Structure formats: structure tokens, C-alpha cells
Amino acid sequence: MELFDSLKFRIVRRGIKIAFPEATDTRILGAVARLNGEELIEPVLIGKREEIEKAAKTRGINISDLTIYDPDNCGRWDQIVEAFVERRNGKVTREQAETLLKDENYFGTMLTYMGITDGLVSGAIHSTGDTVRPALQIIKTKPGISRTSGAFLMMRGNEQEKYIFSDCAINVAPTPQELAEIAVASAETAQLFDIDPKVGMLSFSSKGSAKAPQVDATAEATKIAQQLAPELAIDGELQFDAAYSQAVANLKAPDSEVAGHVNVFVFPDLQSGNIGYKIAQRFGNFEAIGPILQGLNKPISDLSRGCNEEDVYKLSIITAAQTLNS
């Protein structure tokens, strides 16, 4: 069974509710119509009803049976505001809360926090910060995870090749502890896609072949990750070729059981991760799906502003599948 067929099988007719704060965007509406029609999720659209209905009519999309929450006209407004003030634990007044919750991302994130929806997909017209900030303030990270991170599912050749690249979206310069947490979270993401994770901590050095503070940091992160999850196959520091190619691994890391077999590539910083996935996407013709936000208590997904309808469709399926493990 192909990957997305497998994910669809897991979520179909499960009544999983996903919030869409960008409900006037035609890419969102097109994907939502497909998802609803195939009974994969129950979409919850957020925004002004008349504006959403106008956008849907322009595309010829029927949304008459979909739930719409309008922050300006919501029967549960007081309940949502009070829950937000309580969650922020004195960091916002009621007046500030009411202002923030007029923002569709904050409002949608609160719906997920309160269990009205099971997850959220945003980012088609908002920045990553606009999507992630409410998630960090409201949903927050799982115990043992200090920072959320963003992974990409990289696929090529009719799914003959599947890899996880992380962190390619969030953390500019993670500490060794944070990098270790990213590695463990990325292994969990791999398992969602039926990938038996073999995690490589990437560097410009393989097993001490170069000396630099950056190399030391990745080596330390590797040790921490191995302590956090001793059951996982994690090794580093490894150059990309040693992580990917068995022939190169035999020369550069002959004692490693992971080198040459890595399918979860953990980059040392955001700069290298972002460049790396885009090189694979453009030069290597990999499909890059994500970023998939990791480490949160409930699934919140961040689209690229350059996404198309198919990207929205696929990331929504992934988000729904994540709800089964959250």
C-alpha cells in the first residue's frame, strides 16, 4: 500500500476535525472539499461566513455542509476567551485575550487546545511565526521537548525513496540538547510514515575527521540523543555522504551500524537544513512535504506560502494521522 493510501486508510471516517484558519484561500477550499468528500476529515473553517462563502462560490465549491467558526460571531466566545486567559496564566488580560483571539490562527489554535478540533493546518498566507507562535503559547511542547521543530518528508520515485530531513524550518542554531530532542522527535515522525528510523546527525566531519566547535556540538548532541532514546538507531557526527552511501560509510565510519543506512537526516542548524532540503527538491526532484511541526502536544501544521492545493491536501492528511498518536 502506498504511503498516502495507508494514511487515508487510518483516518477515513474517524471524524477527525481539522481547523483551517485561512478559509478564504482557494487552495485551502479546494483541498478541504476533497478531504470532506472523501470522508477523510471533518474540516472546520475559520473566518467570516460571508467571505468564505463568496470565495467558495467563486471556485464553484460547495461548503454548505461544513462547519464555520467566525471569531466575530461565536456562541462560545466567552468560554474560549476565559480558557485562553487561564492557559496564558496571567500573561494576558481579558482585553488582550479578546484582541488576540480575533486573529484566526490564535482562535483556531484555541479550538484545538479545547478539543473542539483535533488539529490545525495554516501557513498558506501566513508566515511560519504566525502559525507557530500561538501553538507554542497555547498547545505547548510535550514533556521532555523544549522546542518545536520542522521536518520534511522527502519522497522520490513513486515512494521508492522516503526520508525525513530535520530541522529545516524553525530553530536557527539549536543547542546540543535541542538538537538531540529534534533527532528523537524526527525518529517518531519517521515512524508515522512506516519508516524504520535510522538517524544520522549531520556535520562536515565524520567521527572526528575534522576539529571545530560545531563538530563537537554535533558529537555531544549525538550522545544526548542516544541517552534520551537508547532504543533508537542514532549515530554521528556524520558527513552526508557517509550517512547516505554504504561505500563511503565503509571508509569514513566503518564501525557505525547507522552510517550508510540513514533515512532520518538531522541537520546541525536551520541554514544547512533549509538549503539541504531545497537542493534535494530542485536538483534531485524529491517531493518535499512539510514542514511537519514536531514536539507539540497536539498537531499543528505549517504550510509553505508557495504551496498548491495538493500540498494542502497531503499535509492535512498527515496532520489527521498525527492526531491518532497525540
VOGU-3710 file (C-alpha; in Angstrom, 3 decimals, decimal comma):
1> melfdslkfr> 0,000/0,000/0,000  1,395/3,402/-0,972  2,103/5,913/1,787  -0,895/8,189/1,382  -3,241/5,282/0,763  -2,029/3,869/4,077  -2,549/7,196/5,871  -6,009/7,590/4,350  -6,950/4,092/5,492  -6,025/5,033/9,065
11> ivrrgikiaf> -8,081/8,232/9,185  -11,091/7,653/6,918  -14,463/8,066/8,666  -12,762/8,640/12,027  -14,454/12,028/12,413  -11,133/13,840/12,832  -11,755/17,592/12,928  -9,059/19,864/11,484  -9,209/23,663/11,743  -8,335/25,833/8,730
21> peatdtrilg> -7,765/29,492/9,700  -7,181/30,558/6,064  -10,605/29,555/4,825  -10,942/32,218/2,123  -7,879/30,946/0,246  -8,952/28,963/-2,813  -6,105/26,449/-2,354  -7,466/25,659/1,104  -11,048/25,453/-0,104  -10,177/23,123/-2,966
31> avarlngeel> -8,277/20,757/-0,677  -10,933/20,910/2,024  -13,646/19,986/-0,469  -11,673/16,881/-1,494  -10,920/15,883/2,087  -14,533/16,277/3,123  -15,856/14,489/0,059  -13,577/11,514/0,706  -14,630/11,489/4,397  -11,000/11,761/5,489
41> iepvligkre> -11,543/14,666/7,879  -14,281/16,987/9,088  -12,968/20,433/8,118  -13,666/23,378/10,414  -13,332/26,672/8,566  -12,442/29,828/10,479  -13,369/33,337/9,372  -16,309/35,460/8,315  -19,013/33,261/6,837  -19,954/35,639/4,032
51> eiekaaktrg> -16,318/35,986/2,912  -15,726/32,234/2,976  -18,938/31,508/1,084  -18,075/34,174/-1,514  -14,603/32,648/-2,069  -16,089/29,150/-2,350  -18,732/30,306/-4,834  -16,007/31,865/-6,998  -14,355/28,430/-7,261  -17,655/26,585/-7,603
61> inisdltiyd> -17,056/24,712/-4,334  -19,979/23,566/-2,194  -19,277/24,134/1,508  -22,884/24,088/2,689  -22,288/21,102/4,977  -19,049/22,387/6,528  -18,706/23,911/9,987  -17,652/27,563/10,069  -16,467/29,382/13,189  -16,454/33,165/12,992
71> pdncgrwdqi> -14,454/34,776/15,828  -16,685/37,871/15,491  -19,884/35,868/15,869  -19,197/32,840/18,034  -21,585/31,467/20,624  -18,681/30,039/22,632  -16,683/33,279/22,631  -16,691/33,874/26,401  -15,700/30,267/27,096  -12,830/30,461/24,609
81> veafverrng> -11,587/33,794/25,986  -11,650/32,542/29,570  -9,791/29,367/28,613  -7,147/31,429/26,818  -6,611/33,752/29,799  -6,259/30,720/32,065  -3,845/29,000/29,671  -1,639/32,096/29,453  -1,508/32,084/33,260  -1,627/35,797/33,950
91> kvtreqaetl> 0,415/36,868/30,911  -2,602/38,463/29,184  -5,626/40,398/30,399  -9,107/39,576/29,199  -8,998/42,632/26,947  -5,707/41,490/25,404  -7,092/37,981/25,004  -10,118/39,260/23,118  -7,854/41,192/20,747  -5,542/38,231/20,108
101> lkdenyfgtm> -8,408/35,801/19,560  -9,769/37,908/16,713  -6,739/36,553/14,849  -7,804/33,363/13,054  -4,602/31,481/13,973  -4,984/32,188/17,684  -8,685/31,369/17,531  -8,105/28,133/15,617  -5,320/27,067/17,951  -7,647/27,568/20,910
111> ltymgitdgl> -10,261/25,357/19,226  -7,607/22,635/19,036  -6,431/23,179/22,608  -10,021/22,895/23,873  -10,668/19,709/21,881  -13,260/21,320/19,619  -10,922/20,389/16,777  -8,173/17,777/16,768  -5,516/19,700/14,835  -4,848/22,749/12,681
121> vsgaihstgd> -3,375/23,496/9,252  -2,240/27,019/8,408  0,584/28,865/6,650  -0,706/29,250/3,077  -0,887/33,021/3,548  0,698/33,396/6,992  4,348/33,220/7,982  5,727/30,305/9,983  5,905/32,606/13,004  2,198/33,423/12,715
131> tvrpalqiik> 1,396/29,706/12,829  3,964/28,582/15,386  3,646/31,416/17,920  0,057/30,599/19,002  0,935/26,887/19,052  3,857/27,450/21,426  1,815/29,723/23,687  -1,312/27,559/23,794  -0,645/23,949/22,736  2,950/23,931/24,054
141> tkpgisrtsg> 5,549/21,211/23,692  5,430/17,670/25,017  7,238/16,773/28,261  10,958/16,449/27,604  10,804/18,638/24,485  11,960/22,230/24,937  11,465/23,425/21,343  9,243/22,511/18,442  10,955/21,705/15,141  10,037/21,333/11,489
151> aflmmrgneq> 10,655/18,177/9,469  10,143/17,479/5,784  9,100/14,162/4,311  11,240/13,770/1,192  9,982/11,306/-1,444  11,158/10,302/-4,920  10,488/7,589/-7,464  6,919/6,596/-6,607  7,869/6,395/-2,912  10,796/4,076/-3,561
161> ekyifsdcai> 12,851/6,578/-1,580  11,471/8,110/1,625  13,492/10,203/4,058  12,989/12,680/6,872  15,001/15,945/6,819  15,010/17,972/10,050  15,080/20,719/11,322  14,513/22,698/8,144  12,029/25,295/9,374  12,229/26,506/12,984
171> nvaptpqela> 15,438/26,511/15,043  18,210/28,747/13,727  21,039/27,484/15,925  19,926/24,644/18,227  21,990/23,746/21,272  23,242/20,149/21,600  20,317/19,386/23,928  17,805/20,855/21,471  19,432/19,060/18,537  19,169/15,777/20,427
181> eiavasaeta> 15,466/16,384/21,093  14,972/17,175/17,396  16,612/13,864/16,496  14,285/11,852/18,752  11,193/13,738/17,559  12,250/13,196/13,939  12,501/9,448/14,527  8,900/9,494/15,804  7,836/11,381/12,685  9,552/8,759/10,512
191> qlfdidpkvg> 7,553/6,000/12,186  4,331/7,798/11,209  5,301/7,134/7,578  6,302/3,495/8,131  9,993/4,371/8,051  12,142/2,319/10,418  14,242/5,234/11,683  17,999/5,250/11,360  19,070/8,688/12,481  22,195/10,435/11,244
201> mlsfsskgsa> 23,479/13,568/12,995  24,982/15,526/10,111  28,183/17,568/10,086  31,119/18,445/7,848  33,038/15,826/9,834  32,703/12,063/10,182  33,699/10,575/13,516  36,280/13,207/14,375  37,759/13,697/10,906  37,619/17,461/11,448
211> kapqvdatae> 38,065/19,581/14,560  35,820/22,554/15,262  33,306/23,727/17,901  30,449/22,888/15,510  31,686/19,300/15,216  31,961/18,993/18,992  28,392/20,273/19,377  27,009/17,654/16,965  29,002/14,880/18,657  27,617/15,985/22,024
221> atkiaqqlap> 24,088/16,107/20,612  24,536/12,544/19,367  25,463/11,307/22,841  22,494/13,101/24,404  20,094/11,679/21,800  21,409/8,162/22,407  20,772/8,636/26,131  17,290/10,069/25,566  16,246/7,175/23,325  18,622/4,213/23,686
231> elaidgelqf> 16,203/2,028/21,716  16,710/4,121/18,559  19,476/3,735/15,974  21,236/7,125/16,184  24,815/7,941/15,241  27,041/10,893/14,436  28,702/13,039/13,686  28,480/12,046/10,017  29,034/13,777/6,715  26,106/13,424/4,341
241> daaysqavan> 27,908/11,024/2,024  28,890/8,778/4,915  25,312/8,818/6,188  23,828/8,032/2,773  26,307/5,756/0,989  27,416/2,375/2,339  30,582/2,538/0,242  31,570/5,870/1,759  30,494/4,735/5,222  32,864/1,765/4,956
251> lkapdsevag> 35,728/4,234/4,569  34,686/7,062/6,879  32,705/5,325/9,644  33,398/1,574/9,388  32,293/0,839/12,943  28,918/2,559/12,629  25,767/0,462/12,285  23,849/3,543/11,114  26,223/5,105/8,575  25,273/4,203/5,010
261> hvnvfvfpdl> 21,703/3,395/6,062  20,456/6,751/7,365  16,872/7,659/6,497  16,399/10,433/9,108  18,853/13,244/8,411  19,260/15,735/11,267  20,975/18,932/10,170  23,112/20,886/12,656  21,345/24,206/12,089  18,496/25,803/10,178
271> qsgnigykia> 20,716/27,271/7,485  22,090/23,890/6,393  18,728/22,160/6,774  16,815/24,671/4,690  19,475/24,676/1,969  19,726/20,883/2,042  16,052/20,100/1,527  15,735/22,676/-1,252  18,754/21,258/-3,100  17,193/17,790/-2,886
281> qrfgnfeaig> 13,863/19,197/-4,045  15,187/21,182/-7,000  18,243/19,217/-8,142  17,171/15,758/-7,019  13,472/16,021/-7,962  12,356/14,986/-4,486  8,860/15,899/-3,377  9,179/17,876/-0,138  6,100/17,615/2,097  6,035/19,853/5,124
291> pilqglnkpi> 7,186/21,358/7,293  5,660/18,916/9,742  5,814/20,509/13,182  7,222/18,152/15,806  7,129/18,025/19,578  3,771/19,726/20,212  1,059/18,253/22,425  -1,386/18,383/19,508  -0,674/18,505/15,768  -0,332/21,957/14,249
301> sdlsrgcnee> 0,944/22,037/10,669  2,613/24,900/8,829  2,194/25,130/5,062  4,599/26,949/2,796  3,203/30,163/1,329  4,201/28,759/-2,051  2,035/25,665/-1,548  -0,536/24,398/-4,005  -3,830/22,615/-3,406  -2,182/19,191/-3,475
311> dvyklsiita> 0,272/20,278/-0,753  -2,631/21,369/1,439  -4,424/18,082/0,797  -1,410/15,951/1,706  -0,323/17,927/4,771  -3,897/17,815/6,070  -3,872/14,014/5,772  -0,571/13,894/7,666  -1,967/16,206/10,356  -5,031/13,994/10,764
321> aqtlns> -2,809/10,914/11,038  -0,735/12,648/13,722  -3,866/13,074/15,852  -4,021/9,295/16,271  -0,692/9,400/18,157  -1,082/12,654/20,080
//
